Amino acid sequence: IGRLRAALQVAAAHPLQVDAADAGEWLQCRLEGPLPTQTATVVFHSIVWQYLPGSTRDAVRGALARAGTSATVDSPLAWVRMEPAAPTHADVRMTMWPGGHETVLAEVGYHGHGVRWQL
């Protein structure tokens, strides 16, 4: 219950806008044009990949790959995701551009507990 209370406090202190859109289309729009300079752009999702249709997953990968071609050391792009890896845990993976190299950062329980960092 403590995590829920803390999450509700954060949500109340930092209201945000929720857009109703296909994830692939939404991301394509957000990543159009050059990446901001002197800023890391991070795309994050958690336990959603298996619920997306194949066309949406393809659109997300495509948007990231296109944006990754313009990433630089001063304007990197990171795709960080926590998705199922085994019956007992999810992996936290990061693909980083420039380069498009993927790294497993951690193994974690499905609700964020029991983090085992791999770094």
MIDOSE-1310 file (N, C-alpha, C; in nm, 2 decimals, decimal comma, always signed):
residues 119
igrl	+0,08/-0,12/+0,00/+0,00/+0,00/+0,00/+0,09/+0,13/+0,00; +0,21/+0,11/+0,06/+0,30/+0,23/+0,06/+0,34/+0,27/-0,08; +0,37/+0,18/-0,17/+0,40/+0,21/-0,31/+0,29/+0,29/-0,38; +0,17/+0,24/-0,35/+0,05/+0,30/-0,42/+0,04/+0,44/-0,36
raal	+0,05/+0,46/-0,24/+0,04/+0,60/-0,18/+0,15/+0,69/-0,24; +0,27/+0,64/-0,25/+0,38/+0,72/-0,30/+0,35/+0,75/-0,45; +0,30/+0,66/-0,52/+0,27/+0,68/-0,67/+0,16/+0,78/-0,68; +0,06/+0,78/-0,60/-0,05/+0,88/-0,61/+0,00/+1,02/-0,57
qvaa	+0,09/+1,03/-0,48/+0,15/+1,16/-0,44/+0,23/+1,21/-0,56; +0,31/+1,13/-0,62/+0,38/+1,18/-0,74/+0,29/+1,22/-0,85; +0,19/+1,14/-0,88/+0,09/+1,17/-0,98/+0,02/+1,31/-0,95; -0,02/+1,33/-0,83/-0,08/+1,45/-0,79/+0,01/+1,57/-0,80
ahpl	+0,14/+1,55/-0,78/+0,23/+1,66/-0,78/+0,28/+1,69/-0,93; +0,26/+1,60/-1,02/+0,31/+1,61/-1,15/+0,20/+1,57/-1,25; +0,09/+1,64/-1,27/-0,01/+1,60/-1,36/+0,05/+1,60/-1,50; -0,01/+1,50/-1,58/+0,04/+1,49/-1,72/-0,07/+1,47/-1,81
qvda	-0,04/+1,49/-1,94/-0,14/+1,47/-2,04/-0,13/+1,33/-2,10; -0,24/+1,26/-2,12/-0,25/+1,13/-2,18/-0,31/+1,14/-2,32; -0,23/+1,10/-2,41/-0,28/+1,10/-2,55/-0,34/+0,96/-2,59; -0,46/+0,97/-2,65/-0,52/+0,84/-2,70/-0,47/+0,82/-2,85
adag	-0,38/+0,73/-2,86/-0,32/+0,70/-3,00/-0,25/+0,57/-3,00; -0,24/+0,52/-3,12/-0,16/+0,40/-3,14/-0,01/+0,43/-3,10; +0,05/+0,34/-3,03/+0,19/+0,37/-2,98/+0,29/+0,39/-3,09; +0,28/+0,32/-3,20/+0,37/+0,33/-3,31/+0,35/+0,47/-3,38
ewlq	+0,23/+0,50/-3,41/+0,20/+0,63/-3,47/+0,24/+0,75/-3,38; +0,21/+0,74/-3,25/+0,24/+0,84/-3,16/+0,39/+0,86/-3,15; +0,47/+0,75/-3,14/+0,61/+0,76/-3,13/+0,67/+0,82/-3,26; +0,62/+0,78/-3,38/+0,67/+0,83/-3,50/+0,66/+0,98/-3,50
crle	+0,55/+1,03/-3,46/+0,53/+1,18/-3,46/+0,62/+1,25/-3,36; +0,65/+1,19/-3,24/+0,74/+1,25/-3,14/+0,88/+1,24/-3,18; +0,92/+1,15/-3,26/+1,06/+1,13/-3,30/+1,09/+1,19/-3,44; +1,00/+1,26/-3,50/+1,02/+1,32/-3,63/+1,12/+1,44/-3,61
gplp	+1,20/+1,46/-3,71/+1,29/+1,57/-3,70/+1,42/+1,54/-3,62; +1,51/+1,63/-3,61/+1,63/+1,61/-3,54/+1,61/+1,59/-3,39; +1,69/+1,51/-3,33/+1,69/+1,49/-3,19/+1,74/+1,62/-3,12; +1,69/+1,65/-3,00/+1,74/+1,77/-2,94/+1,89/+1,76/-2,90
tqta	+1,96/+1,87/-2,91/+2,10/+1,87/-2,88/+2,13/+1,88/-2,73; +2,24/+1,83/-2,69/+2,28/+1,83/-2,55/+2,17/+1,76/-2,46; +2,09/+1,67/-2,52/+1,98/+1,61/-2,44/+1,97/+1,46/-2,48; +1,96/+1,37/-2,39/+1,93/+1,23/-2,42/+1,78/+1,22/-2,43
tvvf	+1,74/+1,16/-2,54/+1,60/+1,12/-2,56/+1,58/+0,98/-2,52; +1,48/+0,96/-2,43/+1,46/+0,82/-2,37/+1,32/+0,78/-2,40; +1,30/+0,66/-2,46/+1,17/+0,60/-2,48/+1,16/+0,48/-2,39; +1,06/+0,48/-2,30/+1,05/+0,38/-2,20/+0,91/+0,31/-2,20
hsiv	+0,91/+0,18/-2,19/+0,78/+0,11/-2,16/+0,80/-0,01/-2,07; +0,69/-0,05/-2,01/+0,70/-0,16/-1,91/+0,58/-0,25/-1,93; +0,61/-0,38/-1,95/+0,51/-0,49/-1,96/+0,39/-0,44/-2,05; +0,43/-0,41/-2,17/+0,32/-0,37/-2,27/+0,34/-0,44/-2,41
wqyl	+0,47/-0,48/-2,43/+0,51/-0,52/-2,57/+0,42/-0,64/-2,62; +0,39/-0,74/-2,53/+0,31/-0,85/-2,58/+0,16/-0,82/-2,61; +0,12/-0,70/-2,56/-0,02/-0,66/-2,59/-0,04/-0,58/-2,71; +0,07/-0,54/-2,77/+0,07/-0,45/-2,89/+0,06/-0,54/-3,02
pgst	-0,03/-0,50/-3,12/-0,03/-0,57/-3,24/+0,10/-0,57/-3,31; +0,13/-0,66/-3,40/+0,26/-0,67/-3,47/+0,28/-0,54/-3,55; +0,18/-0,48/-3,61/+0,20/-0,36/-3,68/+0,25/-0,25/-3,60; +0,20/-0,24/-3,47/+0,24/-0,14/-3,38/+0,39/-0,16/-3,34
rdav	+0,42/-0,29/-3,31/+0,56/-0,32/-3,27/+0,65/-0,28/-3,38; +0,61/-0,31/-3,50/+0,70/-0,28/-3,62/+0,71/-0,13/-3,63; +0,60/-0,05/-3,61/+0,61/+0,09/-3,62/+0,70/+0,15/-3,51; +0,69/+0,10/-3,39/+0,78/+0,14/-3,28/+0,93/+0,12/-3,32
rgal	+0,96/+0,00/-3,36/+1,10/-0,04/-3,40/+1,14/+0,06/-3,51; +1,06/+0,08/-3,61/+1,09/+0,16/-3,73/+1,12/+0,31/-3,69; +1,03/+0,36/-3,60/+1,05/+0,50/-3,55/+1,18/+0,51/-3,48; +1,21/+0,42/-3,39/+1,34/+0,42/-3,32/+1,46/+0,41/-3,41
arag	+1,45/+0,31/-3,51/+1,56/+0,30/-3,60/+1,59/+0,42/-3,68; +1,48/+0,48/-3,73/+1,50/+0,61/-3,81/+1,56/+0,72/-3,72; +1,50/+0,74/-3,60/+1,56/+0,84/-3,51/+1,70/+0,81/-3,47; +1,73/+0,68/-3,46/+1,86/+0,64/-3,42/+1,97/+0,68/-3,52
tsat	+1,93/+0,69/-3,65/+2,03/+0,73/-3,75/+2,08/+0,87/-3,73; +2,00/+0,96/-3,66/+2,04/+1,09/-3,64/+2,10/+1,12/-3,50; +2,10/+1,01/-3,42/+2,16/+1,02/-3,28/+2,31/+1,04/-3,29; +2,36/+1,12/-3,20/+2,50/+1,15/-3,18/+2,54/+1,14/-3,04
vdsp	+2,66/+1,15/-3,01/+2,71/+1,14/-2,87/+2,65/+1,25/-2,79; +2,63/+1,37/-2,85/+2,57/+1,48/-2,78/+2,42/+1,48/-2,79; +2,36/+1,40/-2,87/+2,21/+1,38/-2,88/+2,18/+1,23/-2,89; +2,20/+1,16/-2,78/+2,17/+1,01/-2,79/+2,03/+0,98/-2,78
lawv	+1,99/+0,86/-2,82/+1,86/+0,81/-2,81/+1,87/+0,67/-2,74; +1,78/+0,65/-2,64/+1,78/+0,53/-2,56/+1,64/+0,47/-2,56; +1,63/+0,34/-2,59/+1,51/+0,27/-2,58/+1,52/+0,18/-2,46; +1,45/+0,21/-2,35/+1,46/+0,13/-2,23/+1,33/+0,06/-2,20
rmep	+1,33/-0,07/-2,18/+1,21/-0,14/-2,16/+1,22/-0,25/-2,06; +1,11/-0,27/-1,99/+1,10/-0,38/-1,89/+1,00/-0,47/-1,94; +1,04/-0,59/-1,99/+0,94/-0,68/-2,06/+0,97/-0,82/-2,01; +0,87/-0,91/-2,02/+0,89/-1,05/-1,98/+1,01/-1,12/-2,04
aapt	+1,08/-1,19/-1,96/+1,20/-1,27/-2,01/+1,19/-1,42/-1,97; +1,12/-1,44/-1,86/+1,10/-1,58/-1,80/+0,98/-1,58/-1,71; +0,93/-1,70/-1,68/+0,81/-1,70/-1,59/+0,83/-1,63/-1,46; +0,96/-1,61/-1,41/+0,98/-1,55/-1,28/+1,03/-1,41/-1,29
hadv	+1,06/-1,36/-1,40/+1,12/-1,22/-1,40/+1,11/-1,16/-1,54; +1,12/-1,03/-1,54/+1,13/-0,95/-1,66/+1,28/-0,90/-1,68; +1,32/-0,87/-1,80/+1,45/-0,80/-1,82/+1,43/-0,65/-1,84; +1,52/-0,58/-1,79/+1,53/-0,43/-1,83/+1,64/-0,42/-1,93
rmtm	+1,60/-0,39/-2,05/+1,70/-0,38/-2,16/+1,70/-0,23/-2,21; +1,82/-0,20/-2,26/+1,84/-0,07/-2,32/+1,91/-0,08/-2,46; +1,85/-0,02/-2,56/+1,92/-0,01/-2,68/+1,96/+0,14/-2,69; +2,09/+0,16/-2,73/+2,14/+0,30/-2,72/+2,19/+0,33/-2,86
wpgg	+2,15/+0,45/-2,91/+2,21/+0,51/-3,03/+2,28/+0,63/-3,00; +2,39/+0,67/-3,06/+2,43/+0,60/-3,19/+2,49/+0,46/-3,17; +2,47/+0,38/-3,27/+2,52/+0,25/-3,27/+2,42/+0,14/-3,26; +2,31/+0,16/-3,18/+2,20/+0,06/-3,17/+2,24/-0,06/-3,09
hetv	+2,33/-0,05/-3,00/+2,38/-0,16/-2,92/+2,28/-0,19/-2,80; +2,24/-0,31/-2,79/+2,15/-0,35/-2,68/+2,22/-0,41/-2,56; +2,18/-0,38/-2,44/+2,24/-0,42/-2,32/+2,13/-0,47/-2,22; +2,14/-0,58/-2,15/+2,05/-0,61/-2,05/+2,10/-0,54/-1,92
laev	+2,02/-0,46/-1,87/+2,06/-0,38/-1,75/+2,03/-0,45/-1,62; +1,92/-0,52/-1,62/+1,87/-0,59/-1,49/+1,77/-0,70/-1,52; +1,75/-0,78/-1,42/+1,64/-0,88/-1,41/+1,56/-0,83/-1,29; +1,43/-0,83/-1,31/+1,34/-0,77/-1,21/+1,21/-0,85/-1,20
gyhg	+1,15/-0,86/-1,08/+1,02/-0,91/-1,06/+0,92/-0,83/-1,14; +0,81/-0,89/-1,17/+0,71/-0,83/-1,26/+0,65/-0,70/-1,20; +0,66/-0,68/-1,08/+0,60/-0,56/-1,02/+0,71/-0,47/-0,96; +0,83/-0,48/-1,02/+0,94/-0,39/-0,98/+1,02/-0,43/-0,86
hgvr	+1,00/-0,54/-0,80/+1,08/-0,58/-0,68/+1,19/-0,68/-0,72; +1,28/-0,69/-0,63/+1,39/-0,79/-0,66/+1,48/-0,76/-0,77; +1,52/-0,63/-0,79/+1,61/-0,59/-0,90/+1,74/-0,66/-0,88; +1,79/-0,72/-0,99/+1,93/-0,78/-0,99/+2,00/-0,71/-1,11
wql	+2,08/-0,61/-1,08/+2,15/-0,54/-1,18/+2,25/-0,63/-1,25; +2,27/-0,61/-1,38/+2,36/-0,70/-1,46/+2,49/-0,62/-1,49; +2,50/-0,50/-1,45/+2,61/-0,41/-1,49/+2,73/-0,43/-1,40
